Each structure stands twice: as structure tokens, then as C-alpha cells.
Amino acid sequence: MTLDGQSPPGLAPSRPVDAHKGTFGTVMVIGGCDDPDSCMVGGPAFSAHGALRSGAGRVVMATPRGILGHCLEVAPSATGMPIDSIPFDDHDQLRERLNEFQAIVLGPGLGSGSEAEHSVRSVLACGTATPVVLDADGLNIASRFPEWIVRAGCPLVLTPHPGEYERLAAAMGLPASPRSEVGRLEAASDLGRGLGVVAVLKGMGTVVAFEDSAWVCTRGTPALATAGTGDVLSGMIAGLVAQEGAEAPSVLWKTACLAVWIHAVSAERWSLGNGESGLMAVELAGEVPAVMKSLPRS
């Protein structure tokens, strides 16, 4: 079943008048790195912006201590947690900690070293009930250890761009190429069906697939082809999941479709006044509330 991509198959979350920030869920973003040869601050911060602008009540960024303050400077409305305070070595404690959150983004700017590998493996293996959006470096690490995804004990959304998909597909023996319109649909569907996850294959005509359902987004603009916009999307997916919950995989799929549509139309809104180049990730996130205002709510 492939649905029309001009409109999303879902409604924006309701906003009760008596709500407080706890009503709309808390997102954890695990990312960022401060390695000798690489320092990445923007990824987790842009994901935090995406989650907050899509309506999440609270975001906690878990990053290395050395960059946590810098991440909070980029996203001051989020709160911070040193990543070394998370009990990755004890799966029972880790599961208890992660279950306190309503959604998790794992991977933006995380790097590729042994500590990053340990973080990804532990989160996927601990059996948390909290949905995990596996993005960016989280996907790159998982492509080296695909059995971690196969055995994951949590609801999963994978958000590869074509290059990340090809690395993951090569590791998992998936044949479809994401370089054509038909190939992209087949690739996302193979990933979703083969792993029992929600697959979001990014690019022009982003495909969101799960089991026998697929939705192709026909909105968007070349302005999205710049660093950080994918991090915003991963945060938006998590932010909407935190508000909607994920009682069933079909709900997770619809929520991911909604986030992709809002993300694409937010870029279109920015491009109306600025053209098709120069979009910054924080500017994209800033367009999200106005787009969501235009949607009917559940």
C-alpha cells in the first residue's frame, strides 16, 4: 500500500488547555563527540531543536562532558546530561533509565569510536520499551554490526540517507538500490519488512515504510540538502512520538510520516522568502510551529 505524499497520513498531536510540559513527553538525544580528531556539537543540538519545535515538553541531551556546555549554547531550551553518567555497562539500570523517556534519538554527531559503539550496542540490547530513532553515526555504527538491529529489543525508526542505506544494505545482504524512484521505494520497504522497523529513507521523495505500508513524500525543496537538516528530522520524529506514544508499530509509522511531511513543508516555507540555498538547521526548526499550526489536531 503506497499512499499519496502531498498530505501526511496522520494528525498533529492535541494540545489540552490544562497541559504542562510533562504532558508532551521528554526526549533524550544521545550524541555529540569530543575525540582527538573530531568534535561534533551541532548534531545533538539540532535534534533537540527539532524535538522542541515539534512540541515535545522537554529534551535532555546526553553528550561528552567536554562539549555539553557548547551543545546547550546552541540549544539553550534543552537540558544536559554527561554521557558518562548513563549506565551503559548495566543493561538493567540502563533500561530503567531509558524507560523514563518517551522517545530517544541515538546517533547524531556521536562519532565512530569504541565508546560510541558501546553506547549504540547497549541501548539497542537493553530491552527498553522506549522508541529509538537511530540516526547518523548510530546507523553507521550499526552497519558494522547489523545483528544489533536484528536483535534490538526496542521499537526502532531508522533514518538513513542513501549512503547510509547502502552501507547498511551491504551488511545485511539487501539488494535494492536507493538511486531511483522505484529503487528507493523497494529499498525502504525491504528495510522495513526485513527488520521489522520503521524505515525512513531520506532524500528527494523521502520514503517511510513499515511491513506492507509505504508513504512517499512529494513535498520539499533542494534547500534541505545541507548539514543538520537530517538531525532536525530525527528530533522531530522523536518529539512527535513523545507526544503521541507508540502503542503499535503502525502508530510509529504514521508519526514518522507526519514528521517527514512537516519537515519538508517547513523547508518550502523558508524557501518562499529565501530561495533554495543557505538554509540553516535552526532556521528550518524555526518554521515547524507555523506548519504544524496549519494541520488538524487529533
C-alpha positions in Angstrom: 0.0 0.0 0.0 1.6 3.3 -1.1 -0.1 6.5 -0.1 -0.2 10.0 -1.6 2.7 12.1 -0.5 1.0 15.5 -0.8 -0.5 15.2 2.6 0.5 13.2 5.7 -1.4 10.1 6.9 -1.9 11.4 10.4 -2.9 14.3 12.5 -0.9 16.7 14.7 -1.0 15.9 18.4 -3.7 17.5 20.5 -2.7 20.3 23.0 -5.1 20.2 26.0 -5.6 23.6 27.6 -4.7 22.2 31.1 -1.4 20.7 29.8 2.1 21.1 31.4 5.4 20.2 29.9 5.1 16.6 31.3 2.0 16.2 29.2 4.0 16.3 26.0 6.8 13.9 26.9 10.6 14.0 27.3 13.0 13.2 24.5 16.6 12.0 25.2 19.2 12.8 22.5 22.4 10.7 22.7 25.1 12.2 20.5 28.0 14.5 20.0 31.7 13.6 20.3 34.8 15.2 21.6 37.5 12.9 20.1 41.2 13.9 19.5 40.5 14.1 15.7 36.8 15.1 15.7 34.5 17.4 17.7 30.8 17.5 16.8 28.4 19.8 18.7 25.7 20.6 16.2 24.1 17.2 15.7 22.5 16.7 19.1 21.7 20.3 19.4 19.8 20.4 16.1 17.9 17.2 17.1 16.9 19.0 20.3 15.6 21.9 18.3 13.6 19.6 16.1 12.0 17.8 19.1 11.2 21.0 21.0 9.8 22.9 17.9 7.6 19.9 17.1 6.0 20.2 20.6 8.0 17.9 23.0 7.7 19.2 26.5 11.4 18.6 27.4 14.6 17.5 25.8 17.7 16.1 27.5 20.9 16.0 25.5 23.4 13.3 26.6 26.9 14.3 25.3 30.5 14.1 26.4 31.2 16.4 29.3 33.7 18.5 27.3 31.1 19.7 24.8 27.9 19.6 26.8 28.0 23.3 27.6 28.6 24.1 23.9 25.7 22.0 22.9 23.5 23.8 25.4 24.7 27.1 23.9 23.3 26.0 20.6 20.1 24.6 22.1 19.6 26.5 25.4 16.0 25.4 25.8 17.2 21.8 26.3 18.8 20.4 29.4 22.0 18.4 29.5 23.4 15.1 30.9 27.0 14.0 30.7 27.0 10.8 28.6 29.4 9.1 31.0 26.7 9.3 33.7 24.5 6.8 31.7 24.9 3.2 33.0 25.7 1.6 29.6 27.5 -1.2 31.3 24.5 -2.4 33.2 21.6 -3.3 31.0 19.0 -3.5 33.8 19.9 0.0 35.1 20.1 1.4 31.5 16.7 0.0 30.7 15.3 1.6 33.8 16.9 4.9 33.0 15.7 5.0 29.3 12.2 3.9 30.2 11.9 7.3 32.0 11.8 8.9 28.5 9.1 8.8 25.8 11.5 8.8 22.9 15.2 8.5 22.2 17.4 9.9 19.4 20.6 7.8 19.1 23.5 8.8 17.0 23.7 12.5 15.8 27.3 13.5 15.9 28.2 10.5 18.0 31.4 9.6 16.2 32.6 6.2 15.4 35.0 5.2 18.2 34.8 2.4 20.7 32.7 4.4 23.3 30.2 5.3 20.6 30.0 1.7 19.6 29.4 0.7 23.2 26.6 3.3 23.6 24.8 2.1 20.5 25.1 -1.6 21.3 23.9 -1.1 24.9 20.9 1.0 24.0 19.7 -1.5 21.3 20.4 -4.5 23.5 19.0 -3.4 26.9 15.3 -4.0 26.0 13.9 -0.5 26.7 10.3 -0.1 25.8 11.0 3.5 24.7 11.0 4.0 20.9 14.5 4.7 19.5 15.2 6.9 16.4 18.6 5.5 15.1 20.2 8.2 13.1 23.5 9.4 11.6 26.6 7.9 13.3 24.3 5.4 15.1 23.4 4.0 11.7 27.0 4.0 10.5 28.0 2.0 13.6 25.1 -0.4 13.2 26.1 -1.1 9.6 29.3 -2.6 11.0 27.3 -4.7 13.5 23.9 -5.3 11.8 23.0 -8.1 14.2 22.5 -5.4 16.8 19.5 -4.1 14.9 18.2 -7.6 14.2 18.2 -8.4 17.9 17.2 -5.0 19.1 14.6 -5.1 21.9 13.1 -1.7 21.4 10.7 -0.1 18.8 13.0 1.3 16.1 12.9 4.0 13.5 15.9 4.0 11.1 16.6 7.3 9.2 19.3 6.6 6.6 20.2 8.9 3.7 21.1 6.9 0.5 24.8 6.5 1.5 23.9 5.2 5.0 21.4 2.9 3.5 23.9 1.4 1.1 26.3 0.7 3.9 23.5 -0.9 5.9 22.1 -2.8 3.0 25.6 -4.2 2.1 26.0 -5.5 5.6 22.6 -7.1 5.6 22.5 -8.5 2.1 19.7 -6.3 0.9 19.8 -6.0 -2.9 17.7 -2.9 -3.7 19.5 0.3 -4.8 18.1 3.6 -3.5 19.3 5.6 -6.5 16.0 5.6 -8.5 12.4 6.3 -7.6 11.4 2.7 -7.8 14.6 1.5 -6.2 14.1 3.9 -3.3 10.6 2.5 -2.6 11.9 -1.0 -2.8 14.9 -0.2 -0.6 12.9 1.3 2.2 10.2 -1.4 2.0 12.9 -4.1 2.1 14.5 -2.5 5.2 11.2 -2.1 7.0 9.9 -5.6 6.2 13.2 -7.3 6.7 14.0 -5.8 10.1 10.5 -5.1 11.5 11.4 -1.4 11.8 10.0 1.8 10.5 12.4 2.8 7.7 12.8 6.5 6.7 14.9 6.6 3.5 15.7 10.3 3.2 16.2 12.4 0.1 14.0 14.0 -2.6 10.9 11.8 -2.3 11.6 10.5 1.2 10.1 7.1 1.7 8.6 5.9 5.0 8.0 2.2 5.1 6.9 -0.5 7.6 5.8 -4.0 6.7 3.4 -3.6 3.7 2.8 0.1 4.1 4.8 2.8 2.4 4.4 6.5 2.0 6.4 8.7 -0.3 6.7 12.4 0.5 6.3 14.5 -2.6 7.0 17.8 -0.8 10.3 19.5 -0.1 13.0 21.7 -1.7 16.7 21.5 -2.6 17.3 23.8 0.4 17.2 20.7 2.6 20.4 19.5 1.0 22.6 20.9 3.8 24.2 19.8 7.0 22.0 19.5 10.1 18.6 19.2 8.5 18.6 15.4 9.0 19.3 15.9 12.7 16.3 18.2 12.9 14.2 15.5 11.3 15.3 12.8 13.8 14.4 15.2 16.6 11.0 15.9 15.1 10.2 12.2 14.8 11.1 11.7 18.4 9.3 14.8 19.5 6.1 13.7 17.9 6.5 10.2 19.2 6.9 11.5 22.7 3.6 13.3 22.4 1.7 10.5 20.6 3.1 7.4 22.2 3.8 4.3 20.2 1.4 1.6 21.4 1.6 0.0 18.0 4.2 0.0 15.2 1.5 1.4 12.8 1.3 4.5 15.1 5.1 4.9 14.9 4.9 4.7 11.1 2.2 7.3 10.9 4.1 9.6 13.3 7.3 9.3 11.2 5.3 10.1 8.0 3.9 13.2 9.8 7.3 14.4 10.8 8.7 13.9 7.3 5.9 15.9 5.8 6.2 18.8 8.3 9.9 18.8 7.8 9.5 19.1 4.0 6.8 21.8 4.1 8.8 23.8 6.7 11.7 23.9 4.2 9.3 25.0 1.5 8.0 27.8 3.8 11.6 29.0 4.3 12.4 28.8 0.6 9.5 31.1 -0.3 11.3 34.0 1.2 14.9 32.9 0.8 15.4 30.7 -2.3 16.8 27.2 -2.5 20.2 27.6 -0.8 21.5 28.9 2.5 19.0 27.1 4.8 20.4 26.6 8.4 19.2 23.8 10.6 18.0 26.1 13.3 16.1 28.2 10.8 14.4 25.0 9.5 13.3 24.1 13.0 12.0 27.6 13.5 9.5 27.1 10.6 8.0 24.0 12.2 5.4 25.5 14.6 3.8 27.6 11.8 3.4 24.5 9.6 2.0 22.4 12.5 -0.5 25.2 13.2 -2.0 24.6 9.7 -2.7 20.9 10.5 -5.8 19.5 12.1 -5.2 18.0 15.5 -6.1 14.7 17.0 
